[in-house]
Amino acid sequence: MRFDKTRTDAEWRAELSPEQYRILREHGTEPAFTGQYRDHHEAGEYRCAGCGAPLFSSAAKFDSGSGWPSFYQALDGNAVAEKTDRSHGMVRIEALCRRCGSHLGHVFPDGPAPTRMRYCINSVALTFRKKQD
């Protein structure tokens, strides 16, 4: 998979906090029920913490009970890339920022209508831009 915005490992380490680096670049996961956006309800847009690309609308956010921010769809078809993840003895679909390749979380087929998908995303992988009135 090819990404538009690439950086060296040294550049990523300089730009991201240690926790952001662990999750976005090393495919880590934050502990459930700890992220700042899990119980966040403002209207706006969630963006990639690595490159600022728009990823999800607050209109698609829902409480999945999983402990992570969850969305039933990405902002558009080009926002999030999906890749098979066979780590930890499981087969899952990994969600990546299509622009920079940062690990966001995973996608599961158990979300609400209309898509029935659940993008289970690490808060650390996101920034938030409040909707302007």
N, C-alpha and C positions, 0 to 999 in steps of 0.2 A: 504494500500500500504506500502510495506517495502522498506527502503532505506539502502544502504551499509554504508554510512558515517554519523553517527549520533553524535550529541553533546548535552550537556545540554543547557538550556536557558542561563545560566550564561556564558558558553563558547561562544555561539553565540554572546551575547552582548559584550563580551570582544574582539572578533575578527572582528566584523563588525562595520562600522560607524553607527550612529543613522539612517541615511536615508537608508542604506543597510538593516539594521535590520527591519525597517518598511516595506520595500518592500519584501525582501526575506523571512522573518519569519512571518510577519503579513499580507501578501498578499496585500500589498499596490500597488499604481500605481504612477509613476512620472508624472508630468504635460506634456501634449503633446508638442512637438517641443522644449523640454529643454534638452534632454539627449545627452551626448557626442558622442554617436555612431549613432545617427539618420542620420547625413549627413557625415558619415565616409566611405572612399572608398579605404583604403589600403588593399592589399592582405594578408590574414592570417586566423586566427582561433579565434572565439569568445568562451570564456570559462565562466563557472559559477564563479561568484564573491564569492560564499560561499565556494566552495571546489576545484575549479580549473579544474573541469571535462570539456573536450572538448564538445561543444554543436553545433556550427554552423560554416560553412565555409563561408568566404567572397564571394565565388563563388555563393552561394545561396541567397545572400542579394539583396534586390530590394527596390526601393522607392515606398511605398504604398500610400504616401500622408497622412497617418494616424497620423504622428507626432512621431512615435516610430520606432526603427530599426525593419525591417521586413525581414523574410527569408521564402523561399518557401519549405524548408525541413531542418530537423535536420541533423547533421553530419552523424549519422547512426541511425539505429532503436533502439539502446539502450541508446541514449543520453538524450532524453526528454520523460518524462512520461506525460500522459494526464489524466485529471480527470474532471468529470462534476462539474461545479461551478454554484450554484443556488443563489449566493449572489446578492444584490442590485436589486432584482425583475427581474433578467434576468436568462436565462439558457445559459451558455457559456462553452467552454472547456478550462480549466486551463492548462497551460504548467508548468511543474515542472522539476527540475534537477533530473534525475533518480538516481544519486549517493547520493545526500544529501537531496533531497526533497524541496529545496528552490523554492519559487514562482518566475517564470520568466516572465510570462505574460499570454496571451491567444492565442488560435488557432482558425482561422476562415476559412471557405471554399470558400474564395473569392480571392485567390492568383493567380499568373500566372501559365502557363504551366511550367514544366510538371506535377506538383502535384495538382495545383489549390488550394493549402493551403497557408495561411498567418500566420506565427508565429509572432505575434506582441509582442515584447519583451522590457522590461524596460532596458534602458542603465545601470542603477545602478546594475542590476542583472548580468552584464557582465564585463569581462576583455578581453583584446585583445592581442594576440600573433602574431606579424608580421611574415609573411612568410620569411624563410631564403633562400637566393639566392644560 
